[in-house]
């Protein structure tokens, strides 16, 4: 069985501590064993990473880390040291050392360093990032060190937004990074429609290790994807991928409770292999979590909620609001909030949609 996890790595509002803890505990019962906290809205991990966390926020993270350990889930944090690679001088090293010490107080199982969403058109980009990762590995006692490249997919959209990727970027990373460092990869696209075993095997050869699959489904951030609720079962992820990846990490939707449904189907897809049916698995997952009446209603409204887009529902918004107001469940309240436009254009600051 492949190792499954959640990477809270979306743009837009962060999940509440209560929702985060609930989802982690619920999915732990279905085999999810990793949780990587890295929301784009947490500026103490991104553009303001040099600033220390306020005491109350650090205390919340400590409490969540403790909950993860009790549930048998490995807890990690994803740090995005914005453009640190441009000048990794002594001052920058001391700043990074201080941040690592602050995060290590959380007793991390995993420290991840992210270089996504930054300019990357530097000929020695890989060498600079390898130097930073070596420093992080030397100054962290986390059980696992992970790395997200600037170019974490074959998708040409990354080159368009962040500059043309250096030649031999992945090969250089594979040769220079410590073998025990995990490397994230999203597939042929940033939001891959299909992730094939052949592709993941090829990437593993370039990186000289099995990559950790960062799966951008069911994430629905950004002005386009936030118009839809991604509640269909996982497709295009053959169970054979387990032979070519280190882990499968799911980037969930803005709606924590609705994210549980597709997350459960991913576990089923690996368990059932060729017998997996995504529609059937999604309905079973919804029934398990929501109860039969709610799940049946959700199945009936799947096209409207998942495919049509809130901005094109028209008068049907009021009809759906009346329907889901009858269900006393946090997932129903998420649907109502979505119908009311709570997450409209969530993550408008994101570079790629």
C-alpha positions in Angstrom: 0.0 0.0 0.0 1.3 3.4 -0.9 1.9 6.0 1.8 -0.9 8.6 1.7 -0.9 12.1 3.1 -2.4 15.6 3.0 -0.5 18.7 2.0 -2.4 21.8 3.0 -0.8 23.8 0.2 -3.6 25.8 -1.4 -4.1 29.5 -2.0 -7.0 31.2 -0.2 -8.3 31.1 3.4 -6.6 28.6 5.7 -8.7 25.8 7.3 -9.6 26.4 10.9 -7.6 24.5 13.5 -10.7 22.5 14.4 -11.4 21.5 10.8 -7.8 20.7 10.2 -7.7 18.4 13.2 -11.0 16.7 12.3 -9.9 16.0 8.7 -6.6 14.7 9.8 -8.1 12.3 12.4 -10.9 11.1 10.1 -8.5 10.3 7.2 -6.0 8.6 9.5 -8.6 5.9 10.0 -8.4 5.2 6.2 -4.6 5.0 6.1 -3.5 8.6 5.7 -0.2 8.8 7.6 1.3 12.2 6.7 0.1 15.8 7.1 2.2 18.7 5.7 1.1 22.1 6.8 1.9 24.6 4.1 -1.0 26.9 3.3 -0.1 29.8 1.0 -2.0 32.2 3.3 0.4 31.6 6.1 2.9 34.4 5.5 5.2 33.3 8.3 6.1 30.4 6.0 6.2 32.6 2.8 7.0 36.2 2.0 7.2 37.1 5.7 9.1 33.9 6.6 11.9 35.8 8.3 9.5 37.0 11.0 8.8 34.8 14.0 5.4 33.3 14.5 3.1 35.1 17.0 2.9 33.0 20.2 -0.7 32.1 19.7 -0.2 30.8 16.2 2.8 28.8 17.2 0.8 27.3 20.1 -1.9 26.3 17.7 0.6 24.5 15.5 2.1 22.7 18.5 -1.3 21.5 19.5 -2.0 20.2 16.0 1.4 18.5 15.9 0.5 16.7 19.2 -2.9 15.6 17.7 -1.1 14.2 14.7 1.2 12.2 16.9 -1.7 10.8 18.9 -3.4 9.7 15.6 -0.3 8.0 14.3 0.2 10.8 11.6 3.6 12.3 10.8 3.4 16.1 11.0 5.5 18.4 8.8 5.7 22.0 7.8 6.5 23.5 4.4 8.7 26.6 4.5 8.9 28.8 1.4 12.0 31.1 2.0 11.1 33.6 -0.6 13.9 34.2 -3.1 16.5 33.1 -0.6 18.5 31.5 -3.4 19.3 34.9 -4.8 21.7 35.7 -2.0 22.5 32.9 0.4 25.1 35.0 2.3 26.0 34.8 6.0 23.1 37.0 7.1 20.7 34.8 5.1 22.1 31.7 6.6 21.6 33.0 10.2 18.1 34.0 9.4 17.3 30.6 8.0 19.0 28.9 11.0 16.7 30.9 13.3 13.6 30.0 11.4 14.5 26.3 11.4 15.1 26.4 15.2 11.6 28.0 15.6 10.0 25.3 13.5 12.0 22.5 15.2 10.3 23.5 18.5 7.2 21.9 17.0 9.1 18.5 17.0 8.6 18.1 13.3 8.6 14.7 11.7 9.1 16.4 8.3 10.7 19.7 7.2 9.9 20.6 3.7 11.6 23.5 1.8 9.6 24.9 -1.1 10.9 26.9 -4.0 7.7 27.0 -6.0 6.0 30.3 -7.0 9.4 32.1 -7.5 11.4 33.2 -10.5 13.7 30.4 -11.7 15.4 31.5 -14.9 18.9 31.3 -13.4 21.5 29.1 -15.0 22.8 27.9 -11.6 19.4 27.6 -9.9 19.7 24.0 -9.0 23.2 24.5 -7.5 21.9 27.4 -5.4 19.0 25.4 -4.1 21.1 22.3 -3.4 23.3 24.5 -1.2 20.3 25.7 0.8 19.0 22.2 1.1 22.3 21.0 2.4 22.3 23.7 5.0 18.7 22.8 6.0 19.7 19.2 6.3 22.6 20.0 8.5 20.6 22.3 10.9 17.4 20.3 11.2 16.8 17.2 13.3 13.5 16.3 11.5 13.2 12.7 10.6 12.4 13.6 7.0 13.6 16.5 4.7 11.7 17.3 1.6 12.1 19.6 -1.3 9.7 21.3 -3.8 11.5 22.4 -7.0 10.7 25.7 -8.7 9.8 23.6 -11.8 7.8 20.8 -10.2 6.0 19.7 -13.4 6.6 19.5 -17.1 3.9 22.1 -17.5 5.0 24.9 -19.8 2.9 27.3 -17.7 5.7 27.3 -15.1 8.1 28.6 -17.7 5.7 31.2 -18.9 5.2 32.6 -15.4 8.5 32.0 -13.7 10.9 32.2 -16.6 12.4 29.4 -18.8 13.7 26.6 -16.7 17.4 25.9 -16.8 18.6 23.0 -18.9 19.3 19.8 -16.9 17.6 21.3 -13.9 16.1 18.0 -12.6 19.2 16.0 -13.5 21.3 18.4 -11.4 19.0 18.2 -8.5 18.9 14.4 -8.6 22.7 14.3 -8.6 23.3 17.0 -6.0 20.6 16.5 -3.4 21.1 13.9 -0.6 19.5 10.6 -1.6 17.3 10.7 1.5 15.7 14.0 0.6 12.2 13.6 -0.9 11.4 15.6 -4.0 7.8 16.7 -4.9 6.4 16.4 -8.4 2.8 17.1 -9.6 2.9 15.3 -12.9 2.9 16.4 -16.6 0.7 19.4 -15.6 0.4 21.5 -12.5 -3.1 20.2 -12.1 -2.7 16.9 -13.8 -5.7 15.2 -15.4 -3.8 12.0 -15.5 -0.7 10.7 -13.8 0.8 7.6 -15.4 3.2 5.0 -13.9 5.4 5.5 -17.0 5.7 9.2 -16.4 6.4 8.8 -12.7 9.1 6.2 -13.5 10.8 8.6 -16.0 10.8 11.4 -13.4 12.2 9.0 -10.8 15.1 8.2 -13.2 15.9 11.9 -13.7 15.7 12.6 -9.9 17.5 9.4 -8.9 14.8 8.6 -6.4 11.1 7.9 -6.3 9.3 11.3 -6.3 6.7 12.2 -3.8 3.5 12.8 -5.8 1.9 16.2 -5.0 -1.6 15.7 -6.4 -3.4 19.0 -7.2 -6.8 17.4 -6.9 -9.3 18.2 -5.4 -7.8 21.6 -4.8 -10.1 24.4 -6.0 -8.3 27.6 -5.4 -8.0 30.5 -7.8 -10.6 32.6 -9.6 -11.5 29.7 -12.0 -11.4 26.5 -9.9 -13.1 28.2 -6.9 -16.3 28.2 -8.9 -16.6 24.5 -8.6 -16.8 22.0 -5.7 -14.5 19.1 -6.5 -16.3 16.1 -5.0 -15.9 13.5 -7.7 -13.7 10.4 -7.1 -10.1 10.3 -8.1 -9.5 9.3 -11.7 -6.4 8.9 -13.9 -4.2 7.7 -11.0 -3.6 4.0 -11.6 -2.8 1.9 -8.6 0.4 0.9 -10.4 1.8 4.3 -9.5 2.6 2.9 -6.1 5.6 1.2 -7.6 7.2 4.5 -8.8 6.4 7.0 -6.0 7.6 7.5 -2.5 4.3 8.9 -1.3 1.0 10.3 -2.6 0.2 13.6 -1.1 -3.2 15.2 -1.7 -3.7 19.0 -2.0 -7.3 19.3 -0.7 -10.0 21.7 -1.5 -10.9 25.0 0.2 -13.8 23.1 1.8 -12.2 20.7 4.4 -15.2 18.5 5.0 -16.1 18.0 1.4 -12.4 17.2 0.7 -12.9 14.0 2.8 -15.0 12.4 0.0 -12.4 12.4 -2.8 -9.6 11.7 -0.3 -11.4 8.5 0.7 -11.7 7.4 -2.9 -7.9 7.7 -3.4 -7.4 5.2 -0.7 -10.0 2.9 -2.3 -8.3 3.3 -5.8 -5.1 1.9 -4.4 -6.8 -0.8 -2.4 -9.1 -2.0 -5.3 -6.6 -1.6 -8.2 -8.3 -2.6 -11.4 -11.6 -3.2 -9.7 -11.8 0.5 -8.7 -14.9 2.5 -10.0 -14.6 6.2 -9.2 -18.3 7.0 -9.3 -19.2 4.1 -7.1 -16.3 4.9 -4.7 -17.3 8.5 -4.4 -20.9 7.6 -3.6 -19.7 5.0 -1.0 -17.4 7.6 0.6 -20.2 10.2 0.7 -22.6 7.7 2.2 -20.0 6.7 4.8 -19.3 10.3 5.9 -22.5 12.2 5.2 -25.2 9.5 5.6 -27.4 8.0 3.0 -29.9 10.9 2.4 -27.3 13.6 2.1 -25.1 11.4 -0.1 -28.0 10.6 -2.4 -28.8 14.3 -2.8 -25.2 15.1 -3.5 -25.1 12.5 -6.2 -28.3 14.0 -7.7 -26.7 17.5 -7.8 -23.2 16.4 -8.8 -23.2 18.1 -12.2 -24.5 21.4 -10.8 -22.0 21.5 -7.9 -18.9 19.9 -9.4 -19.1 20.8 -13.1 -21.4 23.7 -13.9 -19.7 26.4 -11.9 -21.3 28.7 -9.3 -21.2 31.7 -11.6 -23.4 29.8 -14.2 -26.0 28.4 -11.8 -28.3 31.3 -12.1 -31.6 30.8 -10.3 -30.6 27.3 -9.3 -28.5 28.8 -6.5 -31.7 29.5 -4.5 -33.0 26.0 -5.2 -29.8 24.4 -4.0 -29.6 26.6 -1.0 -33.1 25.5 0.1 -32.1 21.9 -0.4 -28.9 21.9 1.6 -30.2 24.1 4.4 -32.2 21.0 5.5 -29.0 19.0 6.3 -27.4 19.5 9.7 -23.8 18.6 8.7 -20.6 20.7 8.3 -20.3 19.6 4.7 -23.8 21.0 4.0 -22.8 24.3 5.6 -19.7 24.4 3.2 -22.0 24.0 0.3 -24.2 26.8 1.5 -21.2 29.1 2.1 -20.0 28.2 -1.5 -23.4 29.1 -2.9 -23.2 32.4 -1.0 -19.9 33.2 -2.6 -17.6 32.7 0.4 -14.7 31.3 -1.7 -15.4 33.2 -4.9 -12.0 34.2 -6.4 -10.3 32.6 -3.4 -6.6 32.8 -4.0 -6.6 35.6 -6.6 -3.0 36.2 -5.7 -2.0 32.9 -7.2 0.2 33.0 -10.3 -1.1 29.9 -12.1 -4.6 28.6 -12.4 
